[in-house]
Amino acid sequence: MSAVASKAASLDLADPLSSKRDLFELPAGIIYLDGNSLGPPPKAAFAELEQAARREWGEGLIRSWNEAGWWSLTDTLGDRVGRLIGAQAGETVVTDTTSINVFKALHAALALRPERRVILAERDSFPTDLYIAEGVAASRPGTELRLAADGADLGTMVDERTAVMLINHVSYRTGALRDMADLTRRAHQAGALVVWDLCHSAGVVPIELDTIGVDFAIGCTYKYLNGGPGAPAFIYANRRHHDGLVQPLSGWWAHAAPFAMESGYRPAAGIRRLLCGTQPILSLRALKAALDALEGVDIADIRAKSLALTRFFMELVDPLCREFGARIITPRGDGRGSQVAIAHEQAYPVIQALIARGIIGDFRAPDIMRFGFAPLYLSFREVADAVDALRDVLASGAWRDSKFSAKALVT
Ligand SMILES: *Cc1c(COP(=O)(O)O)cnc(C)c1O
């Protein structure tokens, strides 16, 4: 056994999460390093979907809104996501998409700071967050979206005109992890509110929203939470803001008495005010099974393994970077999420050549290979094997085959 293989074997032996892999359906011959984009299905999701579709929909029909708890899934699942992000019960709902929830959270924050007109965000943010912020600014005359340059410290830009700061907890590109406590404190000192986007941290980084005093947070459930393609997102509002919560998508699910069928809108009390309309129950049920897989797992164990997996990967990739003109752009210390990003001129065909060998990562424009490390189902052995494949693709020039340069719709 090589030194690397025996190191991987001893790390796997000491891994307290190794039994969790069995909870997931992963095809043979695949090393899945893209759980930061779409988590794999928990095996229990299939039975859950069968139950929800065949029994509850097929036999229960309309009665299932009450009898199977469909109507309250936004809240019951919201509370379970809340436990993973440091929220009390009643502060989180699972609903709509992250994009839509960014829209609601920014409007709610602006309404709480009516004398202020600036939304502060990062230029390097996941694009939909910025597109939505632009739309929010355009719909509120006088509101301005200000963007911090790549890598700039948002905290230095917040001032008495800033209503709200929109921050990605982990950068989707570089994997850098922002200091939530520090940035939130500095925003609050300037009288501004914060909206944290937890898409790349929920389920894989310990988060303490209540303790830190975060105002709003949003995030997806189909990445490290493994809720399935298009699974509804979540939105958190700190309890201290509930009485003043206003958001423009005032649909009937956010009404104080949805079945009174009143002609005027009266907001529901509490977090339900951030709902809008009817939710995809089948998708919510797949998410329920995914949250079951996280039940009883200590997020500190997840974080420790995540850091160890990414550290191991970077150590093995370093010599390849030197040899093949690539560069790791993910922070080395603990200031990273659970992915490693490598910049390389031929990032796109190299990723395609890896995928052809069953090593699934992804590409982000203009030149980034992204590898996500989900601690619930990945082993150190797989990390070592993935790096062997990467070495082989680079050394053999296999990526030069023209079939690896054809761009697909989704990269
Ligand atoms: C994945 C991701 C999104 C996705 O938004 P959708 O509305 O689900 O398409 C938004 N923001 C960030 C930071 C993301 O990583």
The ligand as a Tripos MOL2 file, in Angstrom:
@<TRIPOS>MOLECULE
LIG
   15    15     1     0     0
SMALL
NO_CHARGES

@<TRIPOS>ATOM
      1 C1        -27.1940   27.6150   -5.0270 C.3       1 LIG1
      2 C2        -27.3400   29.0410   -4.6190 C.ar      1 LIG1
      3 C3        -28.5050   29.7700   -4.9120 C.ar      1 LIG1
      4 C4        -29.6150   29.1220   -5.7010 C.3       1 LIG1
      5 O1        -30.7840   29.8490   -5.7150 O.3       1 LIG1
      6 P1        -32.1060   29.1530   -6.2920 P.3       1 LIG1
      7 O2        -33.1420   30.1590   -6.1460 O.co2     1 LIG1
      8 O3        -32.3160   27.8890   -5.5260 O.co2     1 LIG1
      9 O4        -31.8660   28.7960   -7.7220 O.co2     1 LIG1
     10 C5        -28.5900   31.0720   -4.4390 C.ar      1 LIG1
     11 N1        -27.5860   31.6380   -3.7390 N.ar      1 LIG1
     12 C6        -26.4410   30.9630   -3.4700 C.ar      1 LIG1
     13 C7        -25.3540   31.6110   -2.6850 C.3       1 LIG1
     14 C8        -26.2870   29.6530   -3.9100 C.ar      1 LIG1
     15 O5        -25.1620   28.9900   -3.6650 O.3       1 LIG1
@<TRIPOS>BOND
     1     1     2 1
     2     2     3 ar
     3     2    14 ar
     4     3     4 1
     5     3    10 ar
     6     4     5 1
     7     5     6 1
     8     6     7 2
     9     6     8 1
    10     6     9 1
    11    10    11 ar
    12    11    12 ar
    13    12    13 1
    14    12    14 ar
    15    14    15 1
@<TRIPOS>SUBSTRUCTURE
     1 LIG1         1 GROUP 0 **** ****
